[in-house]
Amino acid sequence: QVQLAESGGGLVQAGGSLRLSCAVSGGTFNTWSMGWFRQAPGKEREFVADINWRTGSTYYTGSVKGRFTISRDNAKNTVYLQMNSLKPEDTAVYYCTAKQFGLGSQRTSDYDYWGQGTQVTVSS
């Protein structure tokens, strides 16, 4: 079955950078859309970014646009989220997710598979 495994979270000071990785297995993803969501304590899970696996087209939520970059490595079956200029407001558990069809979505209910999450903490 399809499995997603996030890594790369940690503690960083404001203004710093982290790169999250999501290793995907168990399927062929050329027709898929991949996404990153995050959930802060006491808040609902929110969309961060997505990417069309085949075309590489991307979409970002406004609060991270210009700071975060989503990408994928076909040879490694891995999706990345490069996070620069981090702010304390970015502190959350970050989840990798996948949907079977390439049209992107910002709705959690539209995604078929989820990773277990990786913690990102940004100190002030």
Summary of the structure (lengths in Angstrom):
residues: 124
radius of gyration: 13.4
end to end distance: 40.5
largest distance: 40.9
contacts: 371
relative contact order: 0.33
helix: 5%
strand: 50%
